[in-house]
Amino acid sequence: MRKAAALASAAMVAAVAVVSTALHKRQRRAVKRWERAEAVLRDLQKRCAAPVELLRQVADAMATGMRAGLAAEGESDLQMLVTYVDSLPSGGEKGMFYALDLGGTNFRVLRIQLRGRESRVIKQDSKGISIPQNLMSSSSHELFDFIAAALAKFVSSEGEDCHLPEGTQRELGFTFSFPVQQTSLASGTLIKWTKSFAIDEMVGKDVVAELNIAIRRQGLDMKVTALVNDTVGTLAAGRYVDHDTIAAVILGTGSNAAYIEHANAIPKWHGPLPKSGDMVINMEWGNFKSSHLPLTEFDQELDAESLNPGEQIYEKLISGMYMGEIVRRILLKMAREAAIFGDNIPQKLERPYILRTIDMLMMHHDTSSDLRIVGNKLKEILGIEHTSIRTSKLVVDVCEAIATRGARLAAAGIYSIIQKLGRHSDSPNTRRTVIAVDGGVYKYYTFFSQCMESTLSDMLGQELASSVVIKPVNDGSGVGAALLAASYSQYHQADED
């Protein structure tokens, strides 16, 4: 009996020892995993760091690229496209004008009625239309016929308050958010398609001519008065409400900037100097690249696997199209090397672009004590059933590293424009400098916008920062295009300044 009890006791001790050893091994494995995850995070934060000294180098490089792009075609990664917009809205425009905003898989038609300086925009209507997938790779004839038909339908639904005087032609501002080489205010040849469009026959053709022909086929008495990029439209909309606006930045799915340059500072411009002495330049700044940009292995992998490797490097660091994907790639490495989501890697985490920047910002903005939004998002998007608070905090830290880098680099871009125009050395309170900003990343990613603005202030210095204003502009690509149609109307009416 005693022998049996002793054996049982020994077996129990052995079992406890085995369990204890197993638990100890599991704990050691867990500790090592977390050490690895935290090492990946620390390395990420180090490589994404963008101190002011580095940002000044980025801004200097961009300003140098701006000068080279203004000097001659093909001399810079920045195309510095001449837009032929040499006069921006004053606020005194009158009449009824239209805009067509084509920037992706949807387009909008818009109508505004202007009543001069006192009333400004008295009425505005718009309608959004989705472009069928097949038309994005069919023919220019089919695509523009579809768009023109939507314009005609929009006009046909107008009420009594929208009638134009007899013999007056409707005038349209056309926002075309693809790279175009403009040849005049109302003409421009397509350089290349982006955003899933692939109508090869259109490359090198005048997009305005194609649209005007399609409009005539609809029997609609309307013509394009101004061809603008969405960033130029945002600049026009900003200038309409604040005459101190000198530049515009889009921070959305993509990113770009436009600004008002002195015409005599554009060596590649061979036309007569405009009366205003100014010319709006579309920078196409998304294509900026520099050895000073803080790139990581994740950025390099994303670029190599993208549809346009080696291009749009700056945009891939700061825009909504890519920031969520960078976060996904980082989390995938942590899942593989540190098992942050358990022993099995979530299959959906391996799917490119499944994590959008809107998801990233929602997780980053989670202020709940248990980070439940992070957990819910990981479950909803990646199928991860349970996430510890520690893992959720790690995810938030990754989002913060990528958002901080993007915001600080965006600030450096804005600073480069201010620097190029010589306003970085202004005496305090000499003049206001207003930058109009539009785009979902700026509007909805609060951390990003606040970080960008505070970084710009750091770069400018406390005294000068007080005279530089970042001003949100809504619907610059729509309203701005209509306002430019008004500015360049053949029936131009405006209150005098």
Salt bridges, closest charged atoms under 4 A:
GLU38 OE2 - ARG390 NH2 3.35
ASP43 OD2 - ARG47 NE 2.98
GLU73 OE2 - LYS268 NZ 3.32
ASP77 OD1 - LYS289 NZ 3.70
ASP101 OD2 - ARG108 NH2 3.10
ASP125 OD2 - ARG111 NH2 3.36
ASP145 OD2 - HIS141 NE2 3.01
ASP145 OD1 - ARG217 NH2 2.79
GLU158 OE2 - ARG111 NH1 2.83
GLU158 OE1 - ARG170 NH2 2.98
GLU160 OE1 - HIS163 NE2 3.81
ASP161 OD2 - LYS123 NZ 2.50
ASP242 OD2 - ARG432 NH2 3.02
ASP242 OD2 - LYS471 NZ 2.74
ASP244 OD2 - ARG432 NH1 2.74
GLU261 OE2 - LYS420 NZ 2.85
ASP278 OD1 - HIS262 ND1 3.85
GLU297 OE2 - LYS333 NZ 3.05
ASP299 OD2 - ARG405 NH1 2.65
ASP303 OD1 - LYS316 NZ 2.65
GLU305 OE1 - ARG329 NH2 2.84
GLU311 OE1 - LYS192 NZ 2.85
GLU325 OE2 - ARG328 NH2 2.82
GLU325 OE2 - ARG329 NE 2.89
GLU337 OE1 - ARG36 NH2 2.45
ASP343 OD1 - ARG33 NH2 2.62
GLU350 OE1 - ARG336 NH2 3.21
ASP359 OD1 - ARG356 NH2 3.09
ASP359 OD1 - LYS377 NZ 3.35
ASP370 OD1 - ARG372 NE 3.51
GLU380 OE2 - LYS377 NZ 3.60
GLU385 OE1 - LYS379 NZ 3.68
ASP397 OD1 - LYS393 NZ 2.80
GLU400 OE1 - HIS364 NE2 2.99
ASP426 OD2 - ARG431 NE 2.68
ASP438 OD1 - LYS443 NZ 3.61
ASP475 OD1 - ARG108 NH2 2.32
ASP495 OD1 - LYS94 NZ 3.07
ASP497 OD1 - ARG117 NH2 2.79
